[in-house]
Amino acid sequence: MSDNFRSKAITQGNQRTPNRAMLRAVGFGDEDFNKPIVGIANGYSTITPCNMGLNDLALRAEAALRQSGTMPQLFGTITISDGISMGTEGMKYSLVSRDVIADSIETVCNGQSMDGVLAIGGCDKNMPGAMIAIARMNIPAIFVYGGTIKPGHYNGCDLTVVSAFEAVGQHSAGKIPDEELLGIERNACPGAGSCGGMFTANTMSSAFEAMGMSLMYSSTMAAEDAEKAESTEQSAFVLAEAIRKQILPSQILTRDAFENAMAVIMAVGGSTNAVLHLLAIASSMGVELTLDDFETMRQRVPVLCDLKPSGRFVTTEFHQAGGVPLVMKMLLEHGLLHGDALTITGQTIAQQLADIPTEPDPNQEVIRPWDNPMYAQGHLAILKGNLASEGAVAKITGVKNPQITGPARVFESEEECLEAILAGSINPGDVIIVRYEGPKGGPGMREMLAPTSAIIGAGLGDSVGLITDGRFSGGTYGLVVGHVAPEAAVGGAIALVKEGDSITIDAKARLLQVNITDEELQARREAWQPRQPRYTRGVLAKYAKLVSTSSRGAVTDSNL
């Protein structure tokens, strides 16, 4: 029986003579029309170091797929660099690109009747974008991560791109001279690969490995190391077999798989963006997942890994210490992982972890033993209250006391906020509000790495809170709360806060509130008027029209 389950629609029968004629021009021969056609969704670009190495991996996958008896077809998809667009108007396109990427992969694979897809991505949005498409299409698929960047080095310290953002705050506060700022800039990003801490890219790659959609150990390999290319080749072989066996995403991306991903994200100290992206992937797969599920998992899972941004080590060191499989085995041993969940290899999680040790090597410090975690509970807390009735996400690693009550300092955009921080007009005890940066209001839910890094660089990380309906980079840490929903643009309470209002962030009590009476809040709500859309044409206008609330993953196809 032929394995070209879908592509036979374009390759079989006399009526497909024109189709075959076109395919012959791109390399098909007589014997190839009965083979499965496999798409290679290639996120390669030279826009960012995250993706500059992907084309070599795509070509390695292409050769392996041919060797496996399939017909690979390469196609490209887009990339936006968060690190380069950060703090500019261009950052509004970042989250938007996730859905453009998902749409583009779905469009090609379904438009060309492909039998499977190997998606290769290397930065924040082409990873969840690819997985959203995979979930929508439900055809055999595997995700190949382009790999992490190696750390930069300067003055005896390991550097990541976040080091450069924090250096801006240190420089503006007079803590480092011009030459040190330039030295950090020149050394922070030494080559190819995604940002080197447990930021969003490495968080999502870890999640995909935990979910069984990527090969074990592949999520923490360095982009420039030989094992990354070898793992890509093996991924192609695994996908070809999955096509023959018809192992589908719907069999892998189950509720158990999402719970496994949430457990790993908490254990490694992952990015707040994982909450948004897992909600969106679950929506595409038809799996029920809510913000409250993340809070339930947070209370059960300790933070086991001492990783940047708030910790000491980078992802390459995490890989050497045992990586995601070791963390998964520890979780499995303590009843916090579903070992019977299926992976793309056809084996279960437990089978894949059978030979992994149950405790970390005592000669390393990256992964803590179970009885000595970094934090007894997870670091991504879901806060609710009159400022976020649908919920908000707080990242509470690296904070001495995750509680603050102070006067609101209200800013209508990220740019206004950053200007105030760099000018020295933010004081200890202040609670910064950055609003109209949500999915609809931005639109696009910009990340606030520039302001949060400036706060850390100025030495205010433990004494200033920041609340936004936008997002935070995976490189952010401090007393910060994002994804506030409902957002300002739809009349959420964050739109009603006034300069000087008393604001409480209390991660221990899971509370986010403005300390005014219900009557006053209602009076402000009745007086509030929506703003005119910032964009009336193009992709941002379409996005603002379609996008859902962040508490449901900021998806664009839920209300159609």
C-alpha positions in Angstrom: 0.0 0.0 0.0 1.3 3.4 -0.9 2.1 5.9 1.8 1.1 9.0 -0.2 -2.1 9.4 1.7 -2.8 13.0 0.7 -0.5 13.8 -2.2 -2.1 11.1 -4.4 -4.7 13.8 -5.0 -2.2 15.6 -7.1 -0.1 12.7 -8.5 -2.5 9.9 -9.5 -4.7 9.4 -12.6 -4.7 10.7 -16.1 -6.4 13.9 -15.1 -3.3 14.8 -13.1 -1.1 14.8 -16.1 -0.6 18.7 -15.8 0.2 18.3 -12.1 2.9 15.7 -12.8 4.3 17.8 -15.6 4.9 20.6 -13.1 6.4 18.2 -10.5 8.8 16.7 -13.1 10.3 20.2 -13.6 11.2 20.3 -9.9 12.9 16.9 -9.9 10.2 14.2 -9.8 10.7 11.1 -11.9 8.3 8.3 -12.9 9.1 6.3 -9.7 8.5 9.3 -7.4 4.8 9.8 -7.9 3.9 7.0 -5.5 6.1 8.4 -2.7 4.9 10.6 0.2 5.5 14.3 -0.4 6.9 15.9 2.7 7.1 19.7 3.2 10.1 21.3 4.8 8.9 24.5 6.3 12.1 26.5 6.5 12.4 29.6 8.7 15.8 30.5 7.3 16.8 34.1 7.0 19.7 36.4 7.7 17.4 38.8 9.6 18.5 37.4 12.9 21.2 35.0 14.3 18.4 32.8 15.5 17.6 31.7 12.0 20.8 32.1 10.0 21.8 28.5 10.3 18.5 26.9 9.4 19.1 26.5 5.7 22.0 24.1 6.3 19.7 22.0 8.5 16.9 22.1 5.9 19.3 20.7 3.3 20.4 18.0 5.7 16.7 17.1 6.3 16.0 17.1 2.6 18.7 14.6 1.9 17.6 12.4 4.7 13.9 12.5 3.6 15.0 11.4 0.1 17.0 8.6 1.6 13.9 7.6 3.5 11.9 7.1 0.3 9.9 10.3 0.5 9.9 13.4 -1.8 10.8 16.5 0.2 9.8 19.9 -1.0 11.4 23.0 0.6 9.5 26.2 1.2 10.1 29.3 3.2 8.3 31.2 5.9 8.9 34.6 7.5 10.7 35.8 10.6 10.6 38.9 12.8 13.5 39.4 15.2 12.2 40.4 18.6 15.7 41.4 19.7 16.1 43.8 16.8 12.6 45.2 16.7 12.4 45.5 20.5 11.4 48.9 21.7 10.3 50.1 18.3 7.0 50.2 16.3 8.3 47.1 14.5 7.8 45.0 17.6 4.1 45.2 17.0 4.6 42.8 14.2 6.2 40.1 16.3 3.2 38.3 17.8 1.3 39.0 14.6 4.1 37.0 12.7 3.2 33.9 14.8 -0.2 33.8 13.0 1.2 34.8 9.6 3.7 31.9 10.0 0.9 29.5 11.0 -1.2 30.6 8.1 1.6 30.3 5.6 2.6 26.7 6.6 -1.0 25.6 6.6 -1.6 27.2 3.2 1.3 25.5 1.6 0.9 22.1 3.1 -2.9 21.9 2.5 -2.7 23.7 -0.9 -0.1 21.2 -2.1 -1.7 18.1 -0.5 1.5 17.3 1.4 1.6 14.0 3.4 3.7 15.4 6.3 5.8 18.4 7.3 9.2 18.9 9.0 9.2 22.4 10.4 12.5 24.1 11.2 12.5 27.2 13.3 14.9 29.1 15.4 13.3 32.0 17.1 10.3 33.0 19.2 7.4 33.1 16.8 8.3 30.7 14.0 8.3 28.0 16.7 4.7 28.4 18.1 3.6 29.5 14.6 4.7 26.2 13.2 3.1 24.2 16.0 -0.2 26.0 15.6 -0.2 25.0 11.9 0.7 21.4 12.7 -2.2 21.2 15.2 -4.6 22.7 12.7 -3.6 20.4 9.8 -3.2 17.2 11.9 -0.8 15.6 9.4 2.4 13.7 10.5 4.9 16.4 11.6 8.0 16.9 13.6 9.6 20.2 14.8 13.3 20.8 14.5 14.8 23.5 16.6 17.6 25.5 15.0 19.5 25.5 18.2 20.7 27.9 20.9 23.5 30.5 20.5 26.7 30.0 22.5 27.4 32.6 25.2 29.4 35.7 24.5 32.2 36.6 26.8 33.4 39.9 28.2 35.4 40.8 31.3 35.1 37.2 32.5 31.3 37.0 32.3 29.0 35.0 30.1 26.8 37.2 28.0 23.4 36.9 26.2 21.5 39.5 24.3 19.7 40.5 27.5 23.1 41.5 28.9 23.1 44.3 26.2 19.6 45.4 27.2 20.5 45.5 30.9 23.7 47.4 30.0 21.6 50.2 28.6 20.0 50.7 32.0 23.3 50.4 33.8 24.8 53.0 31.5 22.0 55.4 31.9 22.2 55.1 35.7 26.0 55.9 35.5 27.0 52.4 36.6 29.2 51.5 33.6 31.2 53.7 31.2 30.8 54.0 27.4 33.6 51.6 26.7 32.0 48.8 28.7 28.6 49.4 27.0 30.4 49.0 23.6 32.3 46.0 24.8 29.1 44.2 25.8 27.5 45.1 22.5 30.4 43.7 20.5 30.5 40.4 22.4 26.9 39.6 23.4 26.0 37.6 20.3 29.0 35.6 19.0 27.3 33.6 16.2 24.3 31.6 15.0 21.5 30.4 17.3 18.6 31.7 19.4 19.0 33.8 22.5 21.1 31.8 25.0 19.2 31.8 28.3 15.9 30.1 29.1 14.2 32.8 27.1 11.2 32.3 24.8 12.9 30.3 22.1 14.6 27.8 24.4 11.5 27.6 26.5 9.3 26.7 23.5 11.9 24.2 22.2 11.9 22.6 25.7 8.1 22.5 25.7 8.0 20.8 22.2 10.5 18.2 23.4 8.3 17.6 26.5 5.3 17.2 24.3 6.9 14.6 22.1 6.9 16.7 18.9 10.7 17.0 18.8 13.5 14.5 19.5 15.0 14.1 23.0 17.9 16.4 23.7 17.2 18.4 20.5 15.8 21.5 22.3 19.1 22.5 24.0 21.7 21.7 21.4 23.9 24.6 20.2 23.1 25.8 16.6 26.8 25.5 15.5 27.5 22.0 16.9 27.6 18.9 14.7 25.0 17.1 16.9 22.4 19.7 15.8 22.7 18.7 12.1 22.8 15.0 13.1 19.6 15.4 15.2 18.0 17.1 12.2 18.8 14.1 10.0 17.4 11.7 12.6 14.2 13.9 12.8 13.7 13.4 9.1 14.0 9.6 9.4 11.6 9.6 12.3 9.1 11.7 10.3 9.2 9.4 7.3 8.3 6.5 9.6 5.6 8.4 11.3 4.0 9.1 7.9 4.0 5.4 7.1 2.5 4.6 10.5 0.2 7.6 10.4 1.2 8.9 13.8 -0.8 12.2 13.9 -0.4 15.3 16.0 -3.9 14.7 17.5 -2.4 11.5 19.1 0.5 13.4 20.5 -0.8 16.9 21.4 -3.3 15.6 24.0 -4.2 17.2 27.3 -1.5 15.0 28.9 1.1 16.4 26.6 0.2 20.0 27.4 0.4 19.2 31.1 3.9 17.7 30.5 4.9 20.9 28.7 3.6 23.1 31.6 5.5 21.0 34.1 8.8 21.3 32.2 8.3 25.0 31.7 7.9 25.5 35.4 10.9 23.3 36.3 13.3 25.1 33.9 12.1 28.6 34.8 10.7 29.3 31.3 9.3 32.4 29.6 5.8 34.0 30.3 5.3 33.8 26.5 4.9 30.0 26.8 1.6 30.6 28.5 0.3 32.6 25.5 1.7 30.1 23.0 0.5 26.9 24.7 -3.0 28.3 25.0 -3.0 29.1 21.2 -1.6 25.7 20.2 -4.2 24.0 22.5 -6.9 26.0 20.9 -5.8 24.9 17.4 -5.7 21.3 18.5 -9.1 21.5 20.3 -7.7 20.7 23.7 -9.2 22.5 26.6 -6.5 24.6 28.4 -7.0 27.7 30.6 -4.8 30.1 32.6 -6.0 28.4 35.8 -4.3 25.2 34.6 -0.9 27.0 34.7 -1.5 28.1 38.2 -2.5 24.5 39.3 0.8 23.3 37.8 2.8 26.1 39.3 1.7 25.0 42.8 2.9 21.4 42.2 6.2 21.9 40.4 9.4 23.4 41.8 11.9 25.4 39.7 14.9 23.0 39.4 17.2 24.9 37.0 19.5 27.9 37.7 19.2 29.5 34.3 19.3 33.0 32.9 17.7 35.5 32.8 17.4 35.5 36.7 19.8 32.6 37.2 23.5 32.0 36.5 23.7 29.6 33.6 23.1 29.5 29.8 21.3 26.8 27.8 24.5 25.2 26.5 25.5 24.5 30.1 22.0 23.2 30.8 22.4 20.8 27.8 25.8 19.5 29.2 24.2 19.0 32.6 21.5 16.6 31.1 19.0 19.0 29.5 15.3 18.5 29.3 15.3 14.7 29.4 16.9 14.8 32.9 14.4 17.3 34.1 11.6 15.2 32.7 12.9 12.0 34.4 12.9 13.8 37.7 9.4 15.0 37.2 8.3 11.5 36.1 9.9 10.0 39.3 7.8 12.4 41.4 4.5 11.8 39.6 4.4 15.1 37.8 4.8 13.8 34.2 2.5 11.6 32.1 4.8 8.8 31.1 2.3 7.1 28.9 2.0 10.1 26.5 2.9 9.3 22.9 5.8 10.9 21.1 6.5 11.3 17.3 8.9 8.4 17.5 6.1 6.0 18.3 7.4 5.4 21.8 6.0 6.8 25.0 7.6 9.4 27.1 8.5 6.8 29.7 10.1 4.6 27.1 12.2 7.4 25.9 13.3 8.3 29.4 14.0 4.7 30.5 17.8 5.1 30.5 18.0 8.6 31.9 19.2 9.0 35.5 16.7 10.1 38.1 19.0 12.7 39.8 21.4 15.3 38.5 25.1 14.8 38.6 26.4 16.3 41.9 29.4 17.8 40.1 27.3 20.4 38.2 25.1 23.2 39.5 22.7 24.0 36.7 20.1 21.4 37.6 19.3 21.2 41.3 18.5 18.0 43.1 14.8 17.6 43.9 15.2 18.3 47.6 17.1 21.6 47.0 15.3 23.4 44.2 15.8 27.0 43.2 12.2 27.7 44.3 9.7 25.3 46.0 7.0 26.3 43.5 6.9 27.4 39.9 7.7 30.9 38.8 4.8 31.8 36.5 1.9 32.9 38.7 -1.6 33.7 37.4 -2.9 36.8 39.2 -6.5 38.0 39.2 -8.4 40.9 40.8 -10.2 44.0 39.8 -7.3 44.9 37.5 -7.4 41.6 35.6 -10.7 39.8 35.9 -9.7 37.3 33.2 -6.2 36.9 34.6 -2.6 38.1 34.1 0.8 36.4 34.2 3.5 37.3 36.7 7.1 36.0 36.5 8.4 36.0 40.0 11.9 34.5 39.7 14.8 36.7 40.8 12.6 38.8 43.1 13.2 39.0 46.9 9.6 39.8 47.7 6.9 39.2 45.1 4.6 41.8 46.7 4.3 45.5 46.4 1.7 48.2 47.0 2.6 51.6 45.6 1.5 54.6 43.5 0.6 54.1 39.9 2.9 55.6 37.3 0.7 55.5 34.1 2.1 55.4 30.6 0.2 55.1 27.4 3.0 53.3 25.5 6.3 51.5 26.0 8.2 54.4 24.6 6.9 56.8 27.2 7.7 54.4 29.9 11.3 53.8 28.8 11.9 57.5 28.5 10.9 58.0 32.1 13.0 55.2 33.4 16.1 56.3 31.6 15.5 59.9 32.8 15.6 58.7 36.4 12.0 59.7 37.2 10.9 56.3 38.5 11.3 55.9 42.2 11.5 52.9 44.5 8.0 51.8 45.4 6.4 52.9 42.2 4.1 50.6 40.2 4.5 51.3 36.5 1.4 50.8 34.3 2.0 50.4 30.5 -1.3 50.1 28.7 -2.8 50.1 25.2 -0.1 47.6 24.3 -2.4 44.5 24.3 -3.4 42.2 21.3 -6.0 44.7 20.0 -4.7 47.9 21.5 -1.1 47.8 20.3 -2.0 46.0 18.2 0.3 43.0 18.6 1.1 42.9 22.3 4.7 44.2 22.2 7.3 42.8 24.6 8.6 45.1 27.3 12.3 43.9 27.5 13.7 47.4 27.1 11.8 48.9 30.1 12.3 45.9 32.3 16.0 45.6 31.5 16.4 49.4 32.2 14.7 48.9 35.6 17.1 46.0 36.4 20.1 48.0 35.1 19.1 51.0 37.3 19.0 48.7 40.4 15.2 49.0 40.8 14.4 45.3 40.1 13.3 44.5 43.7 11.6 47.9 44.4 9.5 48.8 41.3 6.6 46.8 39.8 5.5 46.9 36.2 2.1 45.9 34.9 1.1 45.8 31.2 -1.5 44.4 28.9 1.5 43.7 26.6 4.0 40.9 26.9 7.4 40.4 28.3 10.4 38.9 26.7 11.7 35.6 27.9 14.7 37.6 29.0 12.6 39.6 31.5 12.7 39.1 35.2 11.7 41.2 38.2 8.4 42.2 39.7 6.5 42.2 36.4 3.0 41.3 35.4 1.9 41.0 31.8 -0.9 39.7 29.6 -3.4 41.7 31.7 -6.9 40.8 30.5 -9.2 42.4 29.6 -6.8 44.8 27.9 -7.1 48.6 27.9 -8.4 48.8 24.3 -11.6 46.9 25.2 -12.2 48.9 28.4 -10.4 46.6 30.8 -9.7 48.0 34.2 -6.1 48.8 33.3 -7.5 51.6 31.1 -9.2 53.1 34.1 -6.1 53.5 36.4 -5.1 57.1 37.2 -1.7 58.5 38.0 -1.1 58.0 41.8 -3.8 55.4 42.3 -2.7 52.8 44.9 -1.8 49.5 43.1 -1.2 46.1 44.7 0.8 43.2 43.1 0.8 40.2 45.4 2.0 37.1 43.8 1.7 35.1 47.0 -2.0 35.9 47.2 -2.3 35.8 43.4 -3.8 39.3 43.5 -3.6 42.3 41.1 -5.8 45.2 42.0 -6.2 49.0 42.0 -7.2 50.0 45.5 -10.3 52.1 44.9 -13.9 51.4 45.6 -16.1 49.3 43.2 -18.3 52.4 42.9 -15.4 54.6 41.8 -14.2 51.9 39.3 -17.7 51.6 37.8 -17.9 55.4 37.5 -14.6 55.5 35.6 -15.8 52.6 33.4 -19.0 54.5 32.4 -16.9 57.5 31.5 -14.4 55.6 29.4 -14.4 56.0 25.7 -12.6 53.5 23.3 -9.8 54.9 21.2 -9.8 55.0 17.5 -7.8 52.1 15.9 -4.2 53.0 15.4 -4.1 51.2 12.1 -6.9 51.0 9.5 -5.1 49.1 6.7 -2.8 46.2 6.3 -1.9 43.3 8.5 -2.0 45.1 11.9 -5.5 46.3 11.1 -6.7 42.8 10.2 -5.0 41.4 13.3 -6.6 43.9 15.6 -10.0 43.0 14.1 -9.6 39.3 14.6 -7.4 38.7 17.6 -8.9 37.3 20.8 -8.0 38.2 24.4 -4.6 37.1 25.7 -6.3 34.9 28.3 -7.3 32.7 25.4 -3.9 32.8 23.7 -4.4 35.8 21.4 -5.6 33.6 18.6 -7.1 34.9 15.4 -9.6 32.2 14.4 -11.7 31.7 17.5 -14.6 34.1 16.7 -15.1 33.4 13.0 
